[in-house]
């Protein structure tokens, strides 16, 4: 095995304890956000600046993309980081966390969508409500439409967070168990082996 691959394996393996500690708030956030026990999580403090930056970044591309840009911004950052950790840096635990974070953003977005009619959420700078404007533009501002779209978005977020949590949890397992899971994955879906490559 090349020396670089051995070093990468040691690096991932040596961080099993750190991953285990990271799993605690990630699992708690997944649980509380999935069941609606909490409207806010620690990572939403990170989501908000990327949301606001998305508006600025997408503003040259027309009014609709400017408004949607906040949502796109908060989704693109964890998605791009997930890709970076898989393709460039070869750190699947980092990719797993970013995948979970990508899913958590859908919970954040679903809450914003659900408020499109009530307009109760405090907005940065007191500006326009993105999803009120978007739902209005696309004829989805009726109560049933808002409820349906926001519920489906929430469900998508829950599914993605659970997948990300499970993926991250694999790296906290003992080495022999991880190798066993990787072997099972490789035998069934060889193309997905990179998700657990160390």
N, C-alpha and C positions, 0 to 999 in steps of 0.2 A: 504494500500500500504506500503511495507517495507520502512524503513527510507532511505536505500541506493538508492532506486529508486526515492524517493522524492528529495534527494540531487542531483542526476544526472539530473533530470528534471529542477531543479532550476539553475544548472550550465549551461545547454544548453540555457535555456530561458534568463538568465542574460547576455548572450553573443550575443544576437540578434543585438545590435548596432555594436559590433565588426565585426560580420559577414556581416552586411550591408556595413561597411567600406572596408572589404576585397572584397566584390562583385565588387566594382568600378574598381580596377586594373584587377581583373579576367575577368570581362565583357569587359573591354577595350582591354585586351590582346587577348581574344577570337575573338573579332571583327577585330582587326588589323591583327592578324595572319591568320584568316580564309580567308580574302580577299587579303592577300599578301601585305598589306600596310606597313608592317614592317617585317624585316628579323630577328629581335632579340627581346627578351623580358626579363624582370627582372629575370625570373626564369631560363633562359638559363645559368646564372652564376652558378646556382646550378647543372644544368644538366651536364655541362662539366666535373667537377671533378668525378661525378659518371660514366660518359662515360669512362674516362681514367682509373678509378679504375676497371671497368669491363674488360678492356683488361688484366690487371694484374691478376685479379681473375680467368679468364677463360683461361689464357695462358697454364696451365698444360694439357688442354684437346684437344690439337691439334691446328694446324695452322688456320683452318677455324673458330673454336670456339674462338680462340684468337682474330681474326679480328672482328668477330661478337660480341665478348664480350663487346665492348664499347656500342653498341646499346642495348644489353641485360642488361647491368649494369644500364643504364639510365631508362630503363623500369621497371626493377625489384624493384628498390628502392621505387618509388611511389606506385607500385602494392602491395608490402609487407607492406608498411605503411598503405595503404587503408585497407588491411586485418586486420592489428593490431588494427586500430581504430574501426573497426566493431566488431571483435571477442573478443579481449582482453580488450580494454579500453572502449568500448561501447560509443564512441563519433562519431555519424554519421556525424556531420558537418566536423570533421577532415577527415573522410573517403571521404566525398564528395569533399573536396579540393584536396585530393590525387588522387582521380579518375580524376578530371579535369587536374591535373598535369600530370598524366599518358597519357591522350589524347594530352596534349600540346607537350609532347615528340615526338609524331608521326609527328607533324608539323616540329619540329627540325630535325628529322630523314629524312623526305621527302625532306627538303632543301639540306641535305647532299647527299641524293640519286640523286637528280636532277643535282648535280654538278659532278657526276661520270665521265662524258665525258669531261667537260670543265676544271675541276680541278682548279677552280678559288678561292675556299675558302681557307683562311689561316688556316693551320693545326698546332696544338700544336706540337712544336719540329720539324716542317717541315717534318714529317714522311709520310708514305704511306697513300693513300686515301682509307679508309675502303671499301666504296661502289664501287669504281672503281675495286678494287681487287675482291670483292664478286661477282659483276655482271660479271666480266671477267670469274671467276671460274665456274659460272653457265650458261654461254652463254647468258647473258642478257644485254650485253654492247652496243647493237645497240641503236640508238637514239630513235626509237619507244618504245623499251622495257624499257629503262630508264624513258622515259616520262610517260609511262603507270603505272609502278610500283610506281614511286614517286607521281604521281597524285592520285592513289588509297590510298597510305599511307597518303597523305595530307587530303583526304576526310575522311578517318577513324579518323584521329586526330580531324577534325572539329566536326564530329558527337559525339565523346567521350567528347570533351570539352563542347559542348552544353548540353549534358546530365549531366555532372558534374556541370556546371553552374546552370542548373535548379534545381538539387538536392540541391546544396548549397543555392540557393535562397529561398527554402522552409523554411529554418531555420531563415531567416530574416523576415518572415511573422509574423503577430500577432498570439498569441497562439491558438485562436479559429479557425483561418484559417488553421493553421498547423494540428490541430486535425481533421478538416474536410477532408483535403487531405489524412491524414493517414487513416481515416475511409474508404474513397473511395478506397484507395490502398488495404487495408486489405480485403474489401469485394470482390474485383476482384481477387487479387493475395495474399492470406494470407501469402505465403512463403516470400514475399518481405517486410513484415511489419517491419522487423529489420532495414531497411534502414532509417526509420523515428522514431524508438524507442527512447524515451527520458527517 
